[in-house]
Amino acid sequence: MLGAWCGWVSGFHRGTAPARITWGISLAAIVAVDLLLWRGRRGLRPGVRLEPVAFGWPPTGARHTTVLAGVAPWVTLALVVLVWDVLGLVTGRHTAHLTISALTETFRTLNAAMLLVWVSVGIGYGVMRARSPAGPAPTSPVSGSRGRLFSPLPLIGAPGLVLTAPVAGLLLPNNRAAGVAFWLGVVGAALVIEVMARRSGGRVANAEQFLRLVTTPRAANAFAVVAWTYAGYHLFAH
C-alpha cells in the first residue's frame, strides 16, 4: 500500500499544488505514526508499544578507536554521498546534473523510490526513539576512556579546495543513467552495511544504533529532524 502511494504521488511535478498537498499528507501520516510510538513508549493511550532493545551501543568503556571503527562504514557512505551531491551541484550548464534532486525530477520511478526511502527513514526514526535501550550498555572488554566518545580532531589541510565546474565534469560521468545507478547503489550499500553490522557481534553499529548515537545530543536531534523535513519538502514539494 505504501509503495502504491509513493508511485501515485511521484506522478505530480514539484512546485504544483497536488505535489505539495500529497507531500503534506505523507508528512502528517509519518508524524502521526511517530506520535503513536512516542505515546506507546510512555504507556499512554492511544499508542503503539514496542519492546525496547536490551542494551545500548557502544559498550560502556569502549575506546574511541573502537567506536569510530564501529561507525566508519556509515560515515564513509555519508561522505561519499555528500561529495557526489556537491560535485553534481557545480557541474557545468551542458553537463547532466546528477544530484538526487535533479534525477528524481527527471525519472518518476526514482522519485517514487526516494519517496519510499524518505518515508521509511521518518518512520524508522520513530521506531528508533521508541526502542531506546532499557538498560545501560554492557561493559566493553577493551578498557578505555569513559569521557566523550569523540574527542576533538585537529583540522588538517590547506586553506581549502575550490571545486570548479571543469573539475566536477572530470570527476562525474556525464550520464544520467550512471547517476541513477549511483543513488540506487547507495541504498544497496546501506543494506549491505546493515547486514554486516547485524552479523558483527556488536563491533559495527547497525542503522538504528548509529542513528541513536548521532542524535543523542538535543541539538543534533533537532538538526536531524529539520534536515529530514527540509529534504522531503525540497525533493517532493518545492
C-alpha positions in Angstrom: 0.0 0.0 0.0 2.8 2.4 0.9 4.5 1.5 -2.4 1.3 2.3 -4.3 1.0 5.6 -2.6 4.6 6.6 -3.4 4.1 5.6 -7.0 1.0 7.7 -7.3 2.5 10.7 -5.6 5.5 10.5 -7.9 3.3 11.5 -10.8 2.9 15.1 -9.6 5.5 17.6 -10.6 7.2 19.5 -7.9 6.0 23.1 -7.3 2.4 22.2 -8.1 -0.5 22.2 -5.6 -1.1 18.4 -5.8 2.6 17.8 -5.1 2.5 20.0 -2.0 -0.8 18.5 -0.8 0.3 14.9 -1.2 3.7 15.6 0.4 1.9 17.3 3.3 -0.3 14.2 3.7 2.7 12.0 3.7 4.4 14.1 6.4 1.3 14.2 8.5 1.0 10.4 8.4 4.6 9.9 9.4 4.2 12.4 12.3 1.0 10.6 13.4 2.8 7.2 13.4 5.8 8.6 15.3 3.4 10.2 17.8 1.7 6.9 18.4 5.1 5.3 19.0 6.1 8.1 21.4 2.9 7.7 23.4 3.3 3.9 23.5 6.8 4.3 24.9 5.3 6.2 27.8 2.4 3.9 28.3 -0.2 6.4 27.0 -3.3 5.5 25.1 -3.8 5.6 22.2 -0.3 4.4 21.4 1.8 1.7 19.9 4.1 -0.1 22.3 7.4 -1.6 21.0 9.8 -3.6 23.1 13.0 -1.6 23.9 16.3 -3.0 22.9 18.2 -4.8 25.7 21.3 -2.7 25.7 22.6 0.4 24.1 25.6 0.9 21.7 28.6 1.4 22.0 29.5 -0.7 25.0 30.4 1.2 28.2 34.1 1.9 28.3 34.7 1.3 24.6 37.8 3.1 23.3 37.4 6.0 20.9 39.0 3.9 18.1 36.6 1.1 18.7 33.6 3.5 18.4 35.0 5.1 15.3 35.6 1.8 13.7 32.0 0.7 14.5 30.5 3.8 12.7 33.1 4.1 10.0 31.0 2.3 7.3 28.1 4.7 7.8 30.3 7.8 8.0 32.1 6.7 4.8 28.8 6.2 3.0 27.6 9.6 4.1 30.8 11.3 2.9 30.6 9.6 -0.5 27.0 10.8 -0.9 28.0 14.4 0.2 30.9 14.6 -2.2 28.8 13.3 -5.1 26.0 15.7 -4.5 28.3 18.7 -4.1 30.1 17.8 -7.4 26.7 17.5 -9.0 25.7 21.0 -7.9 28.8 22.6 -9.5 28.6 20.8 -12.9 28.5 23.0 -16.0 25.5 24.1 -17.9 25.8 21.4 -20.5 26.7 18.6 -18.1 24.0 16.2 -16.8 23.1 17.2 -13.2 23.4 14.0 -11.1 22.2 15.3 -7.8 19.4 13.3 -6.2 17.1 16.3 -6.6 17.6 16.7 -10.3 17.4 13.0 -11.0 14.2 12.4 -9.0 12.6 15.3 -11.0 13.7 13.6 -14.3 12.8 9.9 -13.5 9.4 9.1 -12.0 10.4 5.7 -10.8 13.4 7.1 -8.9 11.1 9.8 -7.5 8.8 7.1 -6.1 11.8 5.1 -4.8 13.2 8.1 -3.0 9.9 9.0 -1.5 9.6 5.5 -0.2 13.1 5.8 1.4 12.2 9.2 2.9 9.0 7.8 4.4 10.9 4.8 5.7 13.5 7.0 7.4 10.8 9.1 9.1 9.0 6.0 10.5 12.3 4.4 11.3 13.2 7.4 13.4 10.1 7.0 15.5 10.8 3.3 15.9 14.4 4.0 17.0 13.2 6.5 19.6 10.5 4.1 20.9 13.0 1.3 21.2 15.5 3.3 23.3 17.6 0.9 25.5 16.0 -0.5 28.6 19.4 -0.7 30.4 23.0 0.5 30.2 25.3 -0.8 27.5 27.4 -3.8 28.6 31.0 -3.1 29.5 33.4 -3.4 26.7 36.2 -6.0 27.2 38.6 -3.3 25.9 39.1 -0.6 28.6 39.3 3.0 27.5 38.2 6.5 28.4 34.8 6.9 29.8 34.6 10.5 28.7 33.2 11.8 25.5 33.0 9.2 22.7 34.5 11.5 20.2 37.5 13.7 21.1 38.0 16.8 19.0 40.1 16.1 16.0 42.6 18.7 14.8 41.8 20.3 11.4 44.4 19.3 8.9 44.8 20.8 5.5 45.5 23.9 3.4 43.3 26.9 3.1 40.7 24.9 1.2 39.8 23.3 -2.1 37.6 25.1 -4.6 35.7 22.8 -6.9 35.1 24.4 -10.3 32.7 23.2 -13.0 35.5 21.7 -15.1 36.8 19.7 -12.2 33.4 18.4 -11.4 32.9 17.4 -15.1 36.1 15.4 -14.9 35.1 13.5 -11.7 31.4 12.8 -12.5 30.1 10.9 -15.6 28.0 13.0 -18.0 25.3 10.3 -18.0 22.0 10.4 -16.0 21.8 6.6 -16.1 25.1 6.5 -14.2 23.6 8.9 -11.7 20.6 6.7 -11.1 22.8 3.7 -10.7 24.9 5.6 -8.1 21.9 6.5 -6.0 20.4 3.0 -6.2 23.8 1.8 -5.2 23.7 4.0 -2.1 20.6 2.2 -1.0 22.1 -1.2 -1.7 25.3 -0.2 0.2 23.2 0.8 3.2 21.5 -2.6 3.2 24.9 -4.4 2.9 26.2 -2.4 5.9 23.1 -3.2 7.9 23.5 -6.9 7.3 27.2 -6.7 8.1 26.5 -4.9 11.3 24.0 -7.4 12.5 26.5 -10.2 11.9 29.4 -8.4 13.5 28.5 -9.3 17.1 28.2 -5.6 18.1 31.6 -4.5 16.6 29.8 -2.4 13.9 26.8 -0.2 14.6 23.6 -1.0 12.7 21.5 1.8 11.3 19.3 2.1 14.4 22.3 2.2 16.7 24.1 4.7 14.5 21.1 7.0 14.3 20.6 6.8 18.0 24.3 7.6 18.7 24.5 10.7 16.4 21.1 12.1 17.6 21.7 11.7 21.3 22.6 15.4 21.8 19.4 17.6 21.6 20.9 20.0 19.1 21.9 17.1 16.8 18.5 15.6 17.2 16.8 18.8 16.3 19.1 19.3 13.3 18.4 15.8 12.0 14.6 16.4 12.2 14.8 19.7 10.4 17.2 18.4 7.8 14.9 15.4 7.1 11.8 17.6 6.8 13.5 20.1 4.5 14.9 17.3 2.3 11.4 16.0 1.9 10.0 19.4 1.0 12.8 20.1 -1.4 12.6 16.7 -3.2 8.8 16.2 -3.4 7.0 19.6 -3.0 9.2 22.6 -3.7 
